[in-house]
Amino acid sequence: MNIKEHTDLLENIYKKVSKTRTEGQKEYAQDEDNVFANFERIANLQGLKREQVLMTYLLKHIDGIMSYIKGHTSQREDITGRCLDAIVYITLLWGMIDESKSKDPIIIREETRGEWKSEPRR
């Protein structure tokens, strides 16, 4: 694939992402003023963060994509549909992150600035 072909592909993907997100808003969120409404409803029912609910949905598609990569090509949903949904979920997560930053800015304490803190063992 050359650069022009890839650019055309990206433009087509962007259009599909926008359409999928708009349709999903009507079907799932059911709230024009809150694109995260469905994640928040389920988060409240489950005692989770909305980001955790979103990640569960995203991982379902990632799992399907991994199955495809491993050779399982006959799936209920076309692989490009799974990729499209994953992109939409990533954009929604980005929106959640942006919204959280604007409501609750992260303050870096002077004593921890510059120190590397590894993740806890799981």
N, C-alpha and C positions, 0 to 999 in steps of 0.2 A: 504494500500500500504506500503510495507516495503522499507528500504533504497535502496536496490539494484534496485527494480522496479522503484523507483523515480529517481535514478541516470540514469538508462536506458532511462527513459522518458525525463529527462533533455537533455541528449545527442541527442536524436531524435529531440527535440524542437530546440536545437542549430543548427542542420543541416537544419531544415526547415526555421529557421530565416535567416540563411545565404543565402539559395536559394531564399527566398522571397525577400530579400533586393537586391540581384543581378538582379533578374527579374524586380523588381521595378525600379532599376537604369536605365535599358534599356528602359522601357516603359514610365516612368514618367520624370526622370531627363533628359534623352536623352543627357547626357554630361558625358563622362568618367572622366573628370578632376574636376567635381563639383557634388558631390552627393546631394547637396542642391539646384540644379538649378531650379527644379520645384517650390520649396517653395519660392525662390527668385523672380522668374518670377511673381508668383501670388501676392507676397508681394508688388512688385513694382506697379502692376496694382491696388491693393487695398489700397495702402498707409499704409501698415502694416509692422511689423517685420516678418521675415521668421519664427521665433519661434511661433508667433501668428497663422500663417497659419498652421504650423505643429500641433499646439494644437487643431485647429478646426477639422482637420482630425482625430486626436487621439480621441477627444471627441465623434465623430461619432461612433467609435467602442466601446468606453466606454458606450455610451448610449445603443447600441445593447446588450452589455454584461449585463447591468442593466436590460434590458427588459427580457433577458433570466433568470436571477436570480429571477425576479418577476413572472416567469412562462410562458412567451411567448416563446415557444420553436420552433415554426415554423417560421423561418426567412429565408430571401433570401440567406444569407450566413451562413454556419455552424459556430457554436459558437467558435469552436477551431480555425477557420480561423480568426475570429474577435480578438481572444486572440493573435494569431500569428501576425496579423497586428499591434496590440497595442504594442507588444514587439518590433517590427521593428521601429515603430515611437519613442519609448522611446530610442532606441539605436541611432537613428538619432538626437534626441534632445540632447543626451549626447555628440554626435559629435559636434553639434553646440556650446554647452557650452564649450567643450575643445578648439575648434577653437577660440571662443571669448576670452577665458582666455589667450591664447597664443598671440593674437593680442592686447588685451586691458586689461592688468592685473588690478585687482581691488586693489585700494589703500585705506587702512583704515586710516582715519584721526585720529590723536591723540585725538582730543576732543570728538569723538564719540565712541572710542574703549571701549568695555565693557558695553555700555549703551544699554538697550533694547528699541527698537523702534517698537511699534505695527503697524500693517497694518492700513492704513486709512480706515475709515468707508465707505462702499459702498452703 
